[in-house]
């Protein structure tokens, strides 16, 4: 997956393209639910396994032109090129369901892994990427407050 620095560069490039073409792009910010509890109960190697598995799921659930990335800690960010809110919601829900329905089996233990996702669409020429990410982050935390394992858009 892309790292934080790489995805920031790609989002800036996409923002510039959006200014020329007017085509939207969507940012999905996802956070593994109860990740600290998973690490505490099963160990950090199990947490690493969950992170790697989710990375693979993200790559498999998006198109080649999209960009999944590790944002930090247990957070992931996906940039969906030429995608409006409706399309972004479909992809985010597909990712959420795939994670929920995946058996995370690690050393004879089934890990309880779900993810909450927030998304926002890059809107205006006068908005910067940080504002779009902040809206996705606010949607993510709204999903956490609603009980986790959710997709929320703003």
PyMOL commands that set and color helices and strands:
alter all, ss='L'
color gray80, all
select helices_A, chain A and resi 4-21+35-42+44-61+85-100+129-145
alter helices_A, ss='H'
color red, helices_A
select strands_A, chain A and resi 26-32+67-72+75-80+104-106+109-111+115-121+151-153
alter strands_A, ss='S'
color yellow, strands_A
deselect
rebuild
show_as cartoon
